[in-house]
């Protein structure tokens, strides 16, 4: 379920058991029923739908278009600045620096102080180089 949760706020394509395809931003998931909510969706017939709720029983496939965030490369870059103090936890989508600063693809989620500021600078430089949006 973690993989599916990582697709939240990302563009996906959903194929239903009736053969219809919907494309939109995944904005909600019920992990018990596998039902989902798409925002700004489009049907394969070209119909624009502001909000679309699909029952999990009708979903046969969910595909992601967005390239996954390269957590490993960011971890390697942080390792150069903080040798032997960086743990990349790809399954959780988190990098932990010095056992107290937590960083995701969106930036720092936990930690403060001079070390956290340095981590933020490395993150921003990484995002600029990768063509991502600068956090801040």
Residue frames as qw, qx, qy, qz and C-alpha x, y, z in Angstrom:
[[0.000, 0.884, 0.468, 0.000, 0.00, 0.00, 0.00],
 [0.364, -0.682, 0.087, 0.628, 2.97, 2.30, 0.53],
 [0.336, 0.022, 0.583, 0.739, 3.72, 2.28, -3.20],
 [0.038, 0.684, 0.639, 0.350, 0.16, 3.34, -3.92],
 [0.290, -0.865, -0.268, 0.310, 0.33, 6.08, -1.27],
 [0.425, -0.395, 0.290, 0.761, 3.48, 7.41, -2.97],
 [0.232, 0.359, 0.628, 0.651, 1.32, 8.09, -6.04],
 [0.065, -0.826, -0.499, 0.255, -0.85, 10.62, -4.19],
 [0.044, 0.881, -0.030, -0.469, -0.83, 14.02, -5.91],
 [0.230, -0.342, 0.706, 0.576, 0.74, 12.44, -9.01],
 [0.620, 0.357, -0.249, -0.653, -0.71, 11.98, -12.48],
 [0.395, -0.093, 0.914, -0.014, -1.98, 8.45, -13.07],
 [0.534, 0.107, -0.526, -0.653, -3.92, 6.46, -15.63],
 [0.472, -0.043, 0.779, -0.410, -6.57, 4.03, -14.41],
 [0.393, 0.050, -0.755, -0.523, -7.98, 1.18, -16.49],
 [0.621, -0.098, 0.444, -0.639, -11.34, -0.20, -15.41],
 [0.449, 0.030, 0.893, 0.015, -12.78, -3.69, -15.84],
 [0.562, 0.671, 0.429, -0.224, -15.16, -2.25, -18.47],
 [0.682, 0.299, 0.324, 0.584, -12.16, -1.20, -20.58],
 [0.076, 0.958, 0.127, 0.247, -12.47, 2.54, -19.90],
 [0.641, 0.007, -0.224, 0.734, -9.37, 4.60, -19.12],
 [0.176, -0.963, -0.178, -0.101, -9.25, 7.69, -16.95],
 [0.606, 0.211, -0.216, 0.736, -6.26, 10.01, -16.52],
 [0.247, -0.872, -0.096, -0.411, -5.94, 12.53, -13.69],
 [0.088, 0.531, -0.614, 0.577, -4.30, 13.47, -10.42],
 [0.630, -0.313, -0.707, 0.070, -4.67, 10.82, -7.72],
 [0.129, -0.551, 0.256, -0.784, -5.99, 12.75, -4.72],
 [0.622, -0.344, 0.439, -0.549, -7.48, 10.03, -2.54],
 [0.518, 0.154, -0.835, -0.107, -7.20, 6.31, -1.81],
 [0.765, -0.384, 0.261, -0.447, -9.24, 4.02, 0.42],
 [0.143, 0.473, -0.869, -0.021, -6.73, 1.24, 1.08],
 [0.507, 0.021, 0.781, -0.364, -9.44, -1.08, 2.44],
 [0.689, 0.517, 0.451, -0.234, -11.51, -1.07, -0.76],
 [0.500, -0.064, 0.493, 0.709, -8.84, 0.20, -3.19],
 [0.246, 0.853, 0.446, 0.114, -11.30, 2.88, -4.25],
 [0.469, -0.122, 0.073, 0.871, -9.68, 6.08, -5.54],
 [0.175, 0.897, 0.290, -0.282, -10.43, 9.71, -6.26],
 [0.539, 0.173, 0.309, 0.764, -9.04, 11.50, -9.32],
 [0.045, 0.811, 0.206, -0.545, -9.07, 15.27, -9.70],
 [0.273, 0.712, -0.330, -0.556, -9.04, 17.05, -13.07],
 [0.570, -0.029, 0.807, 0.155, -9.61, 13.71, -14.79],
 [0.475, 0.427, -0.381, -0.668, -10.21, 12.96, -18.44],
 [0.840, 0.108, 0.505, -0.164, -11.95, 9.93, -19.85],
 [0.462, -0.099, 0.688, 0.551, -10.66, 8.10, -22.90],
 [0.306, 0.692, 0.608, 0.240, -13.60, 9.69, -24.72],
 [0.298, 0.365, 0.043, 0.881, -12.15, 13.14, -23.93],
 [0.402, -0.778, -0.366, -0.316, -14.71, 14.08, -21.28],
 [0.206, 0.412, -0.490, 0.740, -13.24, 16.41, -18.61],
 [0.652, -0.575, -0.483, -0.108, -14.27, 15.48, -15.06],
 [0.117, -0.789, 0.327, -0.507, -13.44, 17.71, -12.08],
 [0.373, -0.390, 0.765, -0.352, -13.68, 14.92, -9.46],
 [0.774, 0.115, -0.513, -0.352, -14.01, 11.24, -10.23],
 [0.527, -0.396, 0.675, -0.331, -14.46, 8.47, -7.68],
 [0.669, 0.247, -0.639, -0.288, -13.76, 4.92, -8.84],
 [0.868, -0.359, 0.209, -0.271, -14.78, 1.84, -6.89],
 [0.234, -0.592, 0.764, 0.105, -11.81, -0.41, -6.23],
 [0.706, 0.130, 0.693, -0.067, -13.69, -3.44, -7.55],
 [0.654, 0.725, 0.207, -0.067, -13.77, -1.88, -11.04],
 [0.074, 0.876, -0.453, -0.146, -10.07, -0.93, -11.18],
 [0.984, 0.115, 0.038, 0.129, -7.83, -3.37, -13.05],
 [0.724, 0.144, -0.021, 0.674, -4.71, -1.23, -13.46],
 [0.142, -0.975, -0.041, 0.168, -3.15, 1.98, -12.14],
 [0.749, 0.269, 0.060, 0.603, -0.19, 3.44, -14.03],
 [0.287, -0.825, -0.046, 0.485, 2.04, 6.35, -13.06],
 [0.588, 0.750, 0.076, 0.293, 3.47, 8.85, -15.55],
 [0.134, -0.935, 0.288, -0.156, 5.74, 10.74, -13.19],
 [0.668, 0.345, -0.567, 0.337, 9.34, 9.63, -12.90],
 [0.710, -0.615, -0.310, 0.148, 10.07, 8.66, -9.32],
 [0.128, -0.943, 0.277, -0.136, 12.16, 11.03, -7.24],
 [0.761, 0.332, -0.467, 0.303, 15.83, 9.94, -7.18],
 [0.621, -0.765, 0.080, -0.152, 16.22, 9.63, -3.41],
 [0.912, -0.150, 0.081, 0.374, 19.38, 7.53, -3.77],
 [0.533, 0.500, 0.030, 0.682, 21.27, 10.23, -5.74],
 [0.230, -0.827, 0.053, -0.510, 20.28, 12.89, -3.21],
 [0.840, -0.538, 0.064, 0.028, 21.45, 10.56, -0.43],
 [0.826, 0.126, 0.038, 0.548, 24.83, 10.16, -2.15],
 [0.231, 0.693, -0.018, 0.682, 25.21, 13.92, -2.43],
 [0.521, -0.773, 0.075, -0.353, 24.35, 14.39, 1.25],
 [0.936, -0.258, -0.003, 0.240, 26.83, 11.63, 2.13],
 [0.611, 0.430, -0.080, 0.660, 29.63, 13.76, 0.63],
 [0.109, -0.693, 0.139, -0.698, 28.74, 16.59, 3.03],
 [0.635, -0.490, 0.385, -0.456, 27.84, 14.37, 6.02],
 [0.486, 0.332, -0.806, -0.062, 30.08, 11.26, 5.71],
 [0.362, -0.091, -0.907, 0.193, 28.67, 8.13, 7.40],
 [0.134, 0.216, 0.550, -0.795, 25.75, 10.14, 8.81],
 [0.517, 0.218, -0.219, -0.799, 23.18, 9.57, 6.05],
 [0.342, 0.119, 0.930, -0.059, 20.60, 6.77, 5.84],
 [0.407, 0.117, -0.415, -0.805, 18.43, 6.46, 2.73],
 [0.377, 0.182, 0.853, -0.311, 15.16, 4.66, 3.46],
 [0.160, 0.061, -0.591, -0.788, 13.77, 4.30, -0.05],
 [0.200, -0.399, -0.886, -0.127, 10.78, 2.19, 1.00],
 [0.160, -0.706, -0.526, 0.446, 9.63, 5.07, 3.25],
 [0.340, 0.774, 0.253, 0.471, 10.72, 7.82, 0.83],
 [0.367, -0.928, 0.049, -0.030, 12.90, 9.42, 3.52],
 [0.631, 0.389, -0.402, 0.538, 16.54, 10.35, 4.03],
 [0.600, -0.790, -0.118, 0.051, 17.72, 10.67, 7.63],
 [0.485, 0.593, -0.327, 0.554, 20.80, 12.79, 8.32],
 [0.103, 0.376, -0.606, 0.693, 22.60, 12.61, 11.68],
 [0.259, -0.336, -0.890, 0.168, 19.64, 10.63, 13.11],
 [0.026, -0.545, -0.508, 0.667, 17.70, 13.88, 13.57],
 [0.273, 0.469, -0.188, -0.818, 17.04, 15.53, 10.21],
 [0.535, 0.314, 0.783, 0.044, 14.40, 13.93, 8.00],
 [0.172, 0.467, -0.346, -0.795, 14.14, 14.83, 4.33],
 [0.640, 0.397, 0.656, -0.032, 11.68, 13.75, 1.63],
 [0.442, 0.356, 0.493, 0.660, 11.33, 14.70, -2.02],
 [0.043, -0.886, -0.355, -0.294, 9.46, 17.80, -0.81],
 [0.121, 0.711, -0.349, 0.598, 12.29, 19.01, 1.48],
 [0.163, 0.155, -0.782, 0.581, 13.01, 18.89, 5.19],
 [0.572, -0.495, -0.484, -0.439, 10.13, 17.49, 7.24],
 [0.730, -0.667, -0.139, 0.057, 11.92, 17.31, 10.60],
 [0.730, -0.158, -0.045, 0.663, 14.97, 19.02, 12.09],
 [0.089, 0.982, 0.069, 0.150, 16.35, 22.51, 12.52],
 [0.558, -0.705, 0.250, 0.359, 19.58, 24.35, 13.17],
 [0.065, 0.736, -0.508, -0.442, 22.77, 24.85, 11.16],
 [0.300, -0.126, 0.914, 0.244, 23.00, 21.20, 10.02],
 [0.430, 0.576, 0.684, -0.123, 19.40, 21.29, 8.76],
 [0.252, 0.864, -0.053, -0.433, 20.13, 24.54, 6.92],
 [0.083, -0.523, 0.746, 0.404, 23.10, 22.84, 5.22],
 [0.383, 0.207, 0.897, 0.076, 20.91, 19.85, 4.29],
 [0.387, 0.768, 0.406, -0.310, 18.34, 22.28, 2.83],
 [0.129, 0.783, -0.375, -0.480, 21.03, 23.98, 0.71],
 [0.204, -0.233, 0.900, 0.307, 22.21, 20.63, -0.66],
 [0.394, 0.469, 0.782, -0.116, 18.58, 19.71, -1.39],
 [0.320, 0.836, 0.144, -0.422, 17.88, 22.99, -3.20],
 [0.021, 0.629, -0.627, -0.459, 21.05, 22.65, -5.30],
 [0.304, 0.026, 0.941, 0.144, 20.07, 19.06, -6.16],
 [0.400, 0.643, 0.610, -0.234, 16.57, 20.15, -7.21],
 [0.231, 0.818, -0.173, -0.498, 17.91, 22.97, -9.39],
 [0.065, -0.457, 0.799, 0.385, 20.30, 20.59, -11.15],
 [0.268, 0.194, 0.942, 0.066, 17.62, 17.95, -11.70],
 [0.138, -0.244, -0.490, -0.825, 15.22, 20.54, -13.09],
 [0.299, -0.562, -0.760, 0.133, 12.92, 20.28, -10.08],
 [0.157, -0.849, -0.174, -0.473, 11.19, 23.13, -8.36],
 [0.284, 0.317, -0.561, 0.710, 13.23, 24.84, -5.70],
 [0.463, -0.587, -0.652, 0.128, 11.79, 24.28, -2.25],
 [0.259, -0.027, -0.271, 0.927, 11.19, 27.23, -0.07]]
